[in-house]
Each structure stands twice: as C-alpha cells, then as structure tokens.
C-alpha cells in the first residue's frame, strides 16, 4: 500500500520536533540520579567515619577500664563506666604456663582468662583479655593494645613477666562495680626450691583471639614458627625437648597458640648446684708437684674451633715455680709467686709473676714498660711483675657431693641407676643419670637430643679410656671417685668444641691423664691431685691442685671457654724487649784488585816524607796539602794541593816532603796513590765499617765474629771467635787479583758448627761479579750452590753491592734465598751507614707485644627471679 506524501511529511516533522524535549527530560533525570548517588555515597563515607570514631571511643573506654583495674588491691572495690553497647563475660579461654628443667616438667599453672567482650555501636567486637585489647575483624583478630606479658633477655638468660587478669560476674553499659577478690604470685620457676628452669611453655587455649595472640607472641618472643607437625603434633611439646631459640606453634582448629621461651641457657644444672667454673687458660694448678721442673711443656690456644691455628696462651700456678736446665716452656706462665730458672731453662715468650720481692732479685736487665716492671732473669727467661695476684680456684667438694651427686642420686629413676650399676656403658638420650658402680667405664654418649648430666659416686674408680662424645650438645660428669684418662681418652666427634665434655672432681680423689693419652674437654678439679704423664695431649683445659706434669705435654686451649683473665688489666698492655739469641756473624769482604785500599794519611803541619813515590791525590777534606818539590837539575819550591786535586812526580820534579797546610797536630788529610787508577774503596772504609759492626756485638751474650777476604782465592783474616776485641784489631784488607765470591763464602760457611745454637749471619760485600776468565761460569755455579747451602744451614745473608758494575742478580738471590736483604752503595763512603743498618737489624732485641684479648661473657647463674607470674581475680557487677 502506498502512503500519501502529506502523511509521510507530517510524520517526519513531528519526530524531529519532540527530540529536544526528550533530551531535556533525560538530562534532568541524570542530574537527579547523580545527585542522589552523591548524597548516598557521602552519607556512606560519613557513616564510615562516624563508625570509626565510635570504635575509637569504644577502645578508649576499654583502655580506661584497664587503667581503673590497675589501682585495685585485694578486697577493694571501684566504680567503672562502660559505654552503651552489649557486654558479656566469656570464660572459654585458658592459659597454661609449664616450666621444664630440660628433662621433665617441674611446674604447671593454668588460669581461666575471664574475658570482657563488647559489641558496641560501631558494629566491631572488642575484647579485654589478659590486660590486652583485641579487635575482631569479622573472621580474624588483631592486637589493639598489648596484653601484660613481657619477655626480655638478661645476658644469656630469658626473663618473663606476666600479669593475668581474669574477670567473672556480669557487665553492662553504664556504671559497674569491680572488686579484686584475689591476687597471687604462684611459683613457676622453682616450686620445690631446688630446681632450675631450662624453658617455659606458655599456651593460650580456646580463645577467639588466637590469631591475634599468635601475632603478638611471635613478635614479643622473637619466636620461630614450628612447621614439623610429625615431631610436634598440634603444638604438643615434650618437657625434655631441647630448644636453642624461642619457638611458636599455632593450631587454628583448636584456637590454640603455644610459645616455648628459653630461660636459663644451655647448661643450667652446673649453675644450679653452685658450680661456677673459673677458666683462666689451658692449665691451672695450685702447685707444680716436682720442685724442679725440667721437661718440655707447650700451652697454646685456638679460637673459632680452628685447632690448626694456635698461638701461645696462658696457664696459671698458685705458687713459685723452679725450672731446671732442661725445662723448655712455651706459653705464658702466670704465677702467684716467683719463677726461679736455671741458666739453660727457657720460657717462651714471657712469664708473669706476683712477687713483692721482685725488685730485689738478680737480673741482667730491668726496665719499666707501661707501668709494669720487667726483668731478664736469664738469656731465655723474661718475667713481668703483676700488681696483684690472681684469685685461686675455690674448692667445689660441697657443690659436687651435696649438690650434683646428691641431687642426681635422689632424682634419677632407679631402673636407670640399676642399668649402669650392672655394666651399661652407653648413653643415647639427653637426661640425668647416676651410678655408684665400683668400676665405671663410659664408652659412648650421644647428646643430639640435649645435654647429659652423669653423677658417678661411691667407692671405686672412673675410667675414661675410649669415650666418644657426639651430638653437638654437652656432657657433664660429677664424681668423687679417682679417675683415669687413658688411650684415646675422650674425643669430641667431628672436632666439636672442647667444652662439649666436662669432668668435675672433688679434692679427695685423684685424676690421672696417662702417658700418650688424648683428652678433649675440660677437667675441673680444684685442689685435686692431678697427674699429666709424658706425651699427653689435651684439647681444652685442665684445672687441678697439686699437679705433676711429665715431659712433652701439649695443651691446646679452647679460648671460647675462658671466663677470666688472671693478669691485672694494668699489666696486660706491655711491650717487652726480648733477650736475643747469641750471634755468629761472618764478614765476607771483596779483596780483588778493583777494591783498592792504598790510601794513607798526612797528619800535622810539620814536614814529613811523602807516603807514595809517584805522587799524591788529596781526598775531599777541610785542609789543603803542601808539597816540597825539587828539580832534577836542582832548586826546590813549595806547591799547594787543594782538596780533591792531585800532584804527580815527573822526570824533572820529585816530591821531597809533604805537610798539612797551616795544620796543627790533630789536622789530617787522607791521600792515595794516583798510579793505582780507579778503586772502589781506596780508603779501605770497608775495614772501618766491619770494625764498627763488631764493636756493636756483645761478648757477654756469647756473640762471635769472623772475617774472610776473597779475590780469585780466599784468605781467612780471622776465624769465628768470641774474643771480639782481637777480631777487631786483626782486621786488614788487601786489593789484588780477580773475583770469586764462592771462595770467601765457602771459607765462612765452614765456620758454622752444627753443635752451636747461635743465630747465623753472613755479611757479603762485592764491587763486581765473578771474573775468572774461562772459570767464571763455574764460579757462578759454585756461588749459587753455596747460597742454597747457606739456606739449608739457616745462615741469613745480607749482601752489599758497591759501585756500578755489580752482579745484582747474584747478590739479590743470596739475600732473598736466605731471608736477608740486599743493599746498594754508590761509593765506599756509604758503607759505614749500610753496615750500621744491618747491625741494627741483626742485633736489635726482638719485641714481644702481649695482648691477651677479650673474654667471652660466661653468662649468669639462675636467680630467684626467672618467671614472674601474677594472677588477679576480678569480679564485675552491673
């Protein structure tokens, strides 16, 4: 059907005219909707801010509630105000506090934590529990205000403060009356008065705020989460589990959090029984049994479990010590008395003594160093006097007999005692053990589960012949039996620290470390008769009373167990001049033709015969020379020769006489023969330098010197001799022939005797190189062989090259190969200075700089205040 044109046109026109009206209506609608949304959002934000402010006010109300409770005492009442809201007292939460000595539970405490729960106008649940405020965020909780639980460290020891407030009754908005019905401090740490605490277990159970408690206790105790559910199912810890750090476990299914807090360190038992060991060094003795000790003793120390890196360390004796000639002591003996050494005795590096009569005793040298008096008692023994004695070790008999042995005997299961009495020799679990078997020989202890404490009492003996300690924790034996350490003795597996094994002994039983036995650990038996036989090797420390030390005893001290330093602080920082060893010094001097040595001296202003027929060369000096010259055909005249100038005879003129111009009797000028040409040492200054070096040696120190020359052959000017004056006076030098250093070196090396303990030094001077024509290379080979021979004979060679034509390669090789040094002199006038420098290097006393270092903190014993728990029962009535 076809529509009329008029109708189509009219219809189209109507639609176009309605469009603006519709747009306006839509725009107005959008504006109204947007305004409504803005209003709604604004109201929502405003409501959120208002709720937050209300919630903050509700928190402040609970904080004020907590503040009001702190002023309560037993049977007192107080009015408190609670904001509008719903309140409830919940008694579903319990806190458990159990203490353990590392072997078993020794106390337990359970407290119901009555909790004030608030559902306020903000819509957020808040809870007041154990002095803390907790917020329930609709599924999880957070800490708003921390509960009254604090954990802190006092040295190596943990300390716990916990105040638990438990609410009962009913609460409501408005005014409430609170009454403290009871407040007490139950003993958690030492309930029986004779226990100690290794760790404390705190469990919060059945609390709706468990995840908040987990967050809080993880932070407060710096606890590490336990993830091993097989070993610790649902945080069920055994009391004999050993912990080296604080641990925490969270069981959301039971709404439980458990934290294990270490309290009394790794070894509370020894502290508990009153044993507080004092460890000075590797050996401590009340006295050395043999009145004249004459054997080898080495006491060294190591750190950081590095037993291969040792150095001398301390040992103490609470009396005088006499040393026979055969005594060779390596270490620092520290004595409450004096040391009396024979002439051939050795103490390396130094002894410390506490002797009021120190100033009056004979000594070769005395001096002060940093307010400490030091004396060289012999060539090999130096002593420093301490300002006061060290504290001797105290007797521990009561601590062992009444403390350790008494406790262990009464607190160890009888079946365990019977097992050891019947011959058991192995321990595989941590714990406490006791035996009175007449002959007890322990063979193996595994401490991987924790520390092991063993009491060995009664009559008979204790044998430690092949005991192996493993596991990384510590083993302690307390005994009043005589003990013998033999064979492999005690060994700490995998080179564990020496402090993993301790043997405590009473004074009425002896301890013997047998010949060639090895022992790794600590023997602590003050006033005990202690014997250490020949070739015994100890890693750790030994403390005894009257002590007999055999020959070749070696003690390596584990410095980590040092508790005190016996040397007063004011005497520790000293620098000591050590008496050097006697010297054998040989001088090997070049006497080849190029060296020279033809100089002479013109002295005084009187006329005198000329020293040379061919002429004169005057040295650089402060004076000129005058020569009286006469001609062949007669007639004489006087000529002046200024310093450095020369005058030579001729066919027509001869020098008749010579004198120092305007000179007095003491004025002199050194002159030389001009016909000799260029010479390295025309004034023979090498002889003067050698004389000065020898003058610096010391006959009383048993020093010796010898002088040898070489050219193409060798000449022994003076063999090694202790008469140093005669050696000095016999020195003369020559200058002729070729050069062969090996000849002089060989002659000097033949003087060194294997029977002499003197330190060996050679001073080798040359102005050139080996020069023997076809034999030169052979001479070089022989020189190199003698350098190696010198090194093998412990001869230190100092070499000096004089002039510009020196074989520096060979001379430097001689110095470097023998731990000496090479020096160069441009001219002979520098020789005296170089010889002096070598003499200072060789003769100077060695220095001992003593630095004992710091000591580790040994920790503290248990105190009466370890775990402080306060429980408060408070009733609230609305």
Beta strands, then each sheet from edge to edge (+ up, - down):
strand 1: 77-82
strand 2: 85-90
strand 3: 94-100
strand 4: 105-112
strand 5: 115-120
strand 6: 125-129
strand 7: 132-136
strand 8: 141-145
strand 9: 149-154
strand 10: 157-169
strand 11: 174-184
strand 12: 199-205
strand 13: 224-225
strand 14: 247-251
strand 15: 256-262
strand 16: 283-285
strand 17: 287-288
strand 18: 296-302
strand 19: 311-312
strand 20: 314-317
strand 21: 321-323
strand 22: 328-335
strand 23: 339-341
strand 24: 346-349
strand 25: 351-353
strand 26: 365-369
strand 27: 372-378
strand 28: 381-385
strand 29: 426-427
strand 30: 431-435
strand 31: 439-441
strand 32: 444-446
strand 33: 452-456
strand 34: 461-470
strand 35: 475-479
strand 36: 482-492
strand 37: 501-505
strand 38: 511-513
strand 39: 518-524
strand 40: 530-532
strand 41: 537-543
strand 42: 546-549
strand 43: 553-558
strand 44: 574-578
strand 45: 583-590
strand 46: 600-603
strand 47: 615-618
strand 48: 625-631
strand 49: 636-641
strand 50: 646-648
strand 51: 653-660
strand 52: 668-672
strand 53: 704-710
strand 54: 714-721
strand 55: 759-766
strand 56: 795-802
strand 57: 821-825
strand 58: 846-850
strand 59: 867-877
sheet 1: 1+ 11- 59+ 10+ 9-
sheet 2: 2+ 5- 6+ 7- 8+
sheet 3: 4+ 3- 12+ 15- 14+ 13+
sheet 4: 19+ 18- 22- 20- 16- 41- 39- 37- 35- 33- 30-
sheet 5: 17+ 42+ 40+ 38+ 36+ 34+ 31+
sheet 6: 17+ 42+ 40+ 38+ 36+ 34+ 32+ 29+
sheet 7: 19+ 18- 43-
sheet 8: 19+ 18- 22- 24-
sheet 9: 19+ 18- 22- 25- 28- 27+ 26-
sheet 10: 21+ 23+
sheet 11: 44+ 58-
sheet 12: 54+ 53- 45- 55- 56- 57-
sheet 13: 46+ 52- 47+ 50-
sheet 14: 49+ 48- 51+
end
